[in-house]
Amino acid sequence: MAKRGGQNKGKVVGAKRAFTEAQIQGLRLALTTKGMVRDLALFETALSTMLRSGDLVRLKVSDVRDSLGQMKRSFTIRMEKTSKPVEVTISETAREAIEALIAHNGIDDQHYLFTAPTRPKGEHMASVTYRKLVKDWCRLIHLDPAQYSTHSLRRTRPSIIYRRTGNLRSIQLLLGHSNIGMTQRYLGIEEEDALDLARQHEV
């Protein structure tokens, strides 16, 4: 792991872990049991859409719900980092959590989905707040917060898909990466993983 300057100066920085399927269930249970409506919706949306934090916190009700008030199964968003459009899906679990959030907050199509009490009314949640929440969620199920970040949620679903299918090209498209090498590095695929994949798909 390398050491970086700036806010990470002096800290060991490396790729954060993806959550396991057992940890996902544990987090769902903890957030549901504690009645954390916003946090559950944020967690499920992040897990399902695989969006970067900056794109996730800027989602509005109109992004996820159509003009008739029905939840969308997918939508297209232009990524802030690359300016490229990417289509993302919203799982049934995420749709239910988002609907509960919208009803709980009484918000309409022009409102941001995710806000925080510390932000001026009408503004979306800050990315730094989202990062802190992920750390808090880890503590709920006794995970080391230092091992996880917002990128853990972005990486979780792709990592599971890769382990089940070995299809890197599909994951590249889902994440909006410009090349497959970037996707391989992002998922932290080791040499042995690549060799196993080659053995499974001999020609």
C-alpha positions, 0 to 999 in steps of 0.5 A: 500500500502507498502513502499519499499526500494531502488529507491522507498524508502519513496514512497507509492508503489502499483499496477498501474491501467490498462487503460480503453477502453475509455483511450485506444482510447484517447491515440491512437487518441493523438499519431496519431494526433501528428504523434508520429510513434514510440510511437504509435507502442510501445503503440499498441505492448505493449497493444497487446502482454502484454509483460514485458518492458524488453522483449518488448524493445528487439523485433526485426523486425525479431520477428514480420515479416517473411522472406517474409516481411509479418507481423506475427499474432503471435510469440513465445518469451522466457521471460527474467524474467522466461526463459519460452517461451510464444506465443503472438499475434499481433493485426491488429492495432498493425501490422499496427502501426509496419509496419508504424514504419518500413517504417518510420525508414527504418529498416531491420530484424536485427534491434530492433523495438524500439530505442531512440535518447539517446542510441548508434546507433543500441541499443534497447530502455532502459526500463527506457525510456519506463517507462518515455514515458508511463508517457508522454502519460498519460499527453497527455490525462490528466491522473495522471502519478503516477497512471500508468506505463508500467505494466498498459499496460501489465495489460490492455488487460488481465483485459478487457478479464477477465471482458468480460469472467471471464476466469482466466486460459486463462489469466494465459497462455497469461501472462506466469504466473506459477500459477493462483493465481499469475494471480489473484493477478496481475489483482487485482481481489478483493474478490467480483469479485471472488464471482461474478465469482463463482455465474456465474459458479455454478455447 
